[in-house]
Amino acid sequence: MKIGLVIIGDEILSGRRKDRHFEKSIEILHARGLKNEWVIYLPDSPELLRSTFQRTLASGDAVFSFGGIGATPDDYTRQAVADALELDLVIHPDAKLEIEGQFGHDAYPNRIKMGMFPNGSRIIPNEFNRIPGFSIKQHHFLPGFPSMAWSMMEWVLDNEYIEHHVMDRDIERSVLIFDVPESSLIPLMDECLDKYPGCKVFSLPTLTAERLRRVELGVKGTKAIVDEAFIHLQKMVSRLECEWNELPPRL
């Protein structure tokens, strides 16, 4: 199962607000042995939202979308999803009960609009203020407020995707190599991939303020194969006759 993120808001793209959803989503997924495959940042544009969701809904990926499901005129996500699926927006009966239960008469005329979802949607409970998000197909639409969205994302993962949780999670093991060009490490990476096709090999070069080159070179995958591949990687790096340090393993 591939998982993607859609993060919506002019305020994020303009830099007026810093996105916090991407980093936290990685943490939430990682705790369940899952990983994010892609992320898309979008402005508050009805047409761009519609065309993007039309594409992602057809992909079969599980997608978490943040933002744009409020009651103000610039909250376009619900309508964009309905348009992408050629469905009507309707008041969801369970959402209606939640919103009326929270706000009473003050649910009208505006707050109740937040219970209008594409026909056939499922609601996502919101413990913070009872205004639900919604799911349709494998797409899950959450508020832009972190205090609400993150617990709602966890609820979806723990109720709709429990069978995909992976307890034998991938690990990373790597070394930090000093003053060696990244290009000289390509033969080592190729050899490691050939010998251990079940693992991934990565390199992350950096240039310090003193213009010193450093490259983090590592392998990732299941623990059994990574432990074996990492021993081989260390032997190859030792042959380079350069300074290097082993870094702590990472999940």
Sequence and secondary structure as in RCSB ss.txt:
>XXXX:A:sequence
MKIGLVIIGDEILSGRRKDRHFEKSIEILHARGLKNEWVIYLPDSPELLRSTFQRTLASGDAVFSFGGIGATPDD
YTRQAVADALELDLVIHPDAKLEIEGQFGHDAYPNRIKMGMFPNGSRIIPNEFNRIPGFSIKQHHFLPGFPSMAW
SMMEWVLDNEYIEHHVMDRDIERSVLIFDVPESSLIPLMDECLDKYPGCKVFSLPTLTAERLRRVELGVKGTKAI
VDEAFIHLQKMVSRLECEWNELPPRL
>XXXX:A:secstr
  EEEEEE HHHHTTSS   HHHHHHHHHHTTT    EEEEE S HHHHHHHHHHHHHH  EEEEES  SSSTT 
 HHHHHHHHHT  EEE HHHHHHHHHHHGGGGTTTGGGGGEEETT EEE  TTTS  EEEETTEEEE S HHHHH
HHHHHHHHHHSGGG  SS  EEEEEEEES  GGGGHHHHHHHHHH TTSEEEEEEEE TT  EEEEEEEEE HHH
HHHHHHHHHHHHHTT   EEE   B 
